[in-house]
Amino acid sequence: MKKLLDLGVLLTASVALISCSNNTTAGTDRVADNKACRDNPVALQVLGSGGPIADDHRAGASNVLWIDGKARLLIDAGSGAFVRYGEAGIDFADHDAILLTHLHGDHASGLPALLNNGAFANRSVDLIIAGPRGNDQFPSTSAYLDSLIGKEGGALRYLHPYLEENDALPRLTVEDIATDKSGLQTVWSDNGLKVEAIAVHHLDVPALAYVVSANGKTIILSGDQSFLSEDFIVTLSKTKPDLLVMHNAITMADGQPRGLHRDPKSIGETAAALDAQTLLLTHHMQRAIKAQNEVNAAIAESYSGPVLLADDLSCYPL
Ligand SMILES: [Zn+2]
């Protein structure tokens, strides 16, 4: 068995909003936006720009990094990412790694559907899945994978060949990254592409941000993080990322009572501290979208660079 089925067909037309603004509607002019992502040396495409509540009408958090026309990195796989993934015309065989920031459902619950999809891909190389180590509240990334596709009890254990040495499916290497260390930890690097992780504070959830360097560009994906993520700012101060992706989940009025997300003022301070060339807001929730003017004003108190609002499938060439 080389693959479970022969797919490989449906990877042509797709999505795109070359936008860089929030005035586009997912589904419009998809071919053009996908082309923009494929035709640039480095481009970030937002597959899911929403949060955990369905009323935002967006897929859950998920991003893909296109490098030289290939979707080499997938960062998070929230609910609904499966549909956007197909619309974006992504080939699972192009992935070097899938990076999970943390194991909240709006970031990780789409993974089983994408692994199922991957069983149909013509893969030839192994695939890394990286994410945080667990704690007493959350499983490690490897335990999560085991619960999904482990041979002895995984709910989708028919996919267990992913985890074994055989020729049925390309093997998954699962990497649990420490969240009790400060500073950058190298996840993987190869041929001009480097992925590093840094632990961030997200209440009681083991959580990571990722720093990706590719073709001379740097993209920082904050993941969900609170204002208590001081090491994130100290370690990455003045790194001048070409694109800083942060999460637009709460307003100033919501504040930080539970330490889950940075409020807009803290987002602005973070973008300024890192000297981000461009700030991209995603993980939108209705409460923040409804107060976007207030959010923008709070960010502008500290950060004067360009602020973009992601939509599902929007593409950001660098
Ligand atoms: Zn979260």
Boltz pocket constraint, residues with backbone or C-beta under 6 A from the ligand:
constraints:
  - pocket:
      binder: B
      contacts: [[A, 102], [A, 104], [A, 202], [A, 205], [A, 224]]
      max_distance: 6.0
